[in-house]
Amino acid sequence: MNENKAFLHYTKVFEEAGINVPHIINIHPSYKMYILEDIGDTILFDIITKRTENNLSEDMMQLCKKALSQLVEVQFKAAGKIDYHYAYPVEYFDRTAIMWDLNYFKYCLLKPAEIDFSEPKLEKEFETIINVVTSKPELQTFMYRDFQSRNIMVNDNKLYFIDYQGGRKGICLYDLASFISQAKARFSKDDIIALSDYYYELVNRHIEISKDDYYHILRYTLLLRILQTLGAYGFRGNIEHKRHFIDSLSLGIENFSTILTDIHDSYLTELSSVCKKLISKYCSQPKVQTEVSTKLTINILSFSYKYNEIPRDDINGGGFVFDCRGLPNPHRIQELRPFSGISEPVREYLDSKPVVDEFINNVIKVLDISVNNYIERGFTNLMVSFGCTGGKHRSAYCAERIANHYRNNSDVIVKVTHLNKEIW
């Protein structure tokens, strides 16, 4: 409820300041629900990741600059009208809150991944980061917190901001850092410099800061944001076992390595050591694909209602979930229990049941509508999950049947993940 109140307060302030945000149509008295204007389903991320070249096209660059220009309007004009008592979960991104983010990296990535490091040395380097990031009070204004291309809608060439409920008072450069360090947006070094220079020009109209100081603080703010992101990937991937975040770790670690090279600070030796160990653990596989894929990737998962939460689609905001518990259960047949849904005995058993074919055919009819539509519109992600009681027989079987159906489609990439395979 408090998070909703923060979002609704910011929305009102931004709209009054002329910032493009979804209009609030109605609010439930409990603040647990509200209705917003529909501004379509195109996000800036979808546009910029369709490029086939390393650098952004001129049109893409102009959209990104427009986003930064509107961001500065929020940070230096609308911010003066904000009541930070609404901020959730904290009002101010101060030293304590920054240390929480840095410890997130330590406790949710390094320790679960069993990366060896010196606690005292790492804490000292965290203090160095905090000292630099908080060194210019004039940079402390509204901090969007999660300003990235996924949270910017595009409608009729206008940009609309969404998902700013985590905003608070803090260093404005954090939002630029969030935008240019988004791993899957894959901004080139040239584009990062161009966007950073442009943001400097915008900010310098409101406060006076030398370019040297600006870039010095920006580099450390980038390091802070990257460490926070890696902590989130570690928590969602290594602790919650969500495959998407584990797959994203290598990109985040590449960003970590790049920013350490740019900073080139002799005081950050422990972070450099940690980075090398992370590269060794997560980035050892050679890269085969260097271009951004424009094909639709269908991520198909099997899971257990007993052992897992329903899988979340953090790329596309939602996905299909099909409940297979109404199908004949191989677990009830003693000789089939040791086998999984991808093994021949279970496949033969389920293949022989007409209700299973009826279920699969109905699923395909539903999915084909979205698959064909997504391909036509250039979307790049669709998640489809199948759940059963134990995540071993019916869900695994259905996931493989659907995967086989789409593997012959040259317009899609099919990926299958069985979340409970390790305990089959």
Secondary structure as the mmCIF struct_conf table of DSSP 4:
data_model
#
loop_
_struct_conf.conf_type_id
_struct_conf.id
_struct_conf.beg_label_comp_id
_struct_conf.beg_label_asym_id
_struct_conf.beg_label_seq_id
_struct_conf.end_label_comp_id
_struct_conf.end_label_asym_id
_struct_conf.end_label_seq_id
HELX_RH_AL_P HELX_RH_AL_P1 ASN A 2 GLU A 16
TURN_TY1_P TURN_TY1_P1 ALA A 17 GLY A 18
HELX_LH_PP_P HELX_LH_PP_P1 PRO A 22 HIS A 23
STRN STRN1 ILE A 24 ILE A 27
TURN_TY1_P TURN_TY1_P2 PRO A 29 SER A 30
BEND BEND1 TYR A 31 LYS A 32
STRN STRN2 TYR A 34 LEU A 36
BEND BEND2 ASP A 41 ASP A 41
STRN STRN3 ILE A 43 ILE A 43
HELX_RH_AL_P HELX_RH_AL_P2 LEU A 44 ILE A 48
TURN_TY1_P TURN_TY1_P3 THR A 49 LYS A 50
BEND BEND3 THR A 52 ASN A 55
HELX_LH_PP_P HELX_LH_PP_P2 LEU A 56 SER A 57
HELX_RH_AL_P HELX_RH_AL_P3 GLU A 58 PHE A 76
TURN_TY1_P TURN_TY1_P4 LYS A 77 LYS A 77
HELX_RH_3T_P HELX_RH_3T_P1 ALA A 78 LYS A 81
HELX_RH_3T_P HELX_RH_3T_P2 TYR A 84 TYR A 86
BEND BEND4 TYR A 88 PRO A 89
BEND BEND5 GLU A 91 GLU A 91
STRN STRN4 TYR A 92 TYR A 92
HELX_RH_AL_P HELX_RH_AL_P4 ARG A 95 PHE A 105
HELX_RH_PI_P HELX_RH_PI_P1 LYS A 106 LEU A 110
TURN_TY1_P TURN_TY1_P5 LYS A 111 GLU A 114
HELX_RH_AL_P HELX_RH_AL_P5 GLU A 119 VAL A 133
TURN_TY1_P TURN_TY1_P6 THR A 134 THR A 134
BEND BEND6 SER A 135 SER A 135
HELX_RH_3T_P HELX_RH_3T_P3 PRO A 137 LEU A 139
STRN STRN5 GLN A 140 MET A 143
BEND BEND7 ARG A 145 ASP A 146
BEND BEND8 GLN A 148 GLN A 148
HELX_RH_3T_P HELX_RH_3T_P4 SER A 149 ASN A 151
STRN STRN6 ILE A 152 ASN A 155
TURN_TY1_P TURN_TY1_P7 ASP A 156 ASN A 157
STRN STRN7 LYS A 158 PHE A 161
TURN_TY1_P TURN_TY1_P8 GLN A 165 GLY A 166
STRN STRN8 ARG A 168 ILE A 171
TURN_TY1_P TURN_TY1_P9 CYS A 172 CYS A 172
HELX_RH_AL_P HELX_RH_AL_P6 LEU A 173 ILE A 180
TURN_TY1_P TURN_TY1_P10 SER A 181 SER A 181
HELX_RH_3T_P HELX_RH_3T_P5 ALA A 183 ALA A 185
HELX_RH_AL_P HELX_RH_AL_P7 LYS A 189 VAL A 203
TURN_TY1_P TURN_TY1_P11 ASN A 204 HIS A 206
BEND BEND9 ILE A 207 ILE A 207
HELX_RH_AL_P HELX_RH_AL_P8 LYS A 211 GLY A 234
HELX_RH_PI_P HELX_RH_PI_P2 PHE A 235 ILE A 239
TURN_TY1_P TURN_TY1_P12 GLU A 240 GLU A 240
HELX_RH_AL_P HELX_RH_AL_P9 ARG A 243 ILE A 263
TURN_TY1_P TURN_TY1_P13 SER A 266 TYR A 267
HELX_RH_AL_P HELX_RH_AL_P10 THR A 269 TYR A 282
BEND BEND10 CYS A 283 CYS A 283
BEND BEND11 GLN A 285 GLN A 285
HELX_LH_PP_P HELX_LH_PP_P3 PRO A 286 LYS A 287
BEND BEND12 GLU A 291 GLU A 291
HELX_LH_PP_P HELX_LH_PP_P4 VAL A 292 SER A 293
BEND BEND13 LYS A 295 LYS A 295
STRN STRN9 LEU A 296 SER A 304
TURN_TY1_P TURN_TY1_P14 TYR A 305 TYR A 307
BEND BEND14 ASN A 308 ASN A 308
HELX_LH_PP_P HELX_LH_PP_P5 GLU A 309 ARG A 312
TURN_TY1_P TURN_TY1_P15 ASP A 314 ASN A 316
BEND BEND15 GLY A 317 GLY A 317
STRN STRN10 PHE A 320 ASP A 323
TURN_TY1_P TURN_TY1_P16 ARG A 325 GLY A 326
BEND BEND16 LEU A 327 LEU A 327
HELX_RH_3T_P HELX_RH_3T_P6 PRO A 330 ARG A 332
BEND BEND17 ILE A 333 ILE A 333
HELX_RH_3T_P HELX_RH_3T_P7 GLN A 334 LEU A 336
TURN_TY1_P TURN_TY1_P17 ARG A 337 PRO A 338
BEND BEND18 PHE A 339 PHE A 339
TURN_TY1_P TURN_TY1_P18 GLY A 341 ILE A 342
BEND BEND19 SER A 343 SER A 343
HELX_RH_AL_P HELX_RH_AL_P11 GLU A 344 ASP A 351
TURN_TY1_P TURN_TY1_P19 SER A 352 SER A 352
HELX_RH_AL_P HELX_RH_AL_P12 PRO A 354 ARG A 377
TURN_TY1_P TURN_TY1_P20 GLY A 378 GLY A 378
STRN STRN11 ASN A 381 CYS A 388
BEND BEND20 THR A 389 HIS A 393
HELX_RH_AL_P HELX_RH_AL_P13 ARG A 394 ARG A 407
TURN_TY1_P TURN_TY1_P21 ASN A 408 ASN A 408
TURN_TY1_P TURN_TY1_P22 SER A 410 ASP A 411
STRN STRN12 VAL A 412 HIS A 418
TURN_TY1_P TURN_TY1_P23 LEU A 419 ASN A 420
HELX_RH_3T_P HELX_RH_3T_P8 LYS A 421 ILE A 423
#
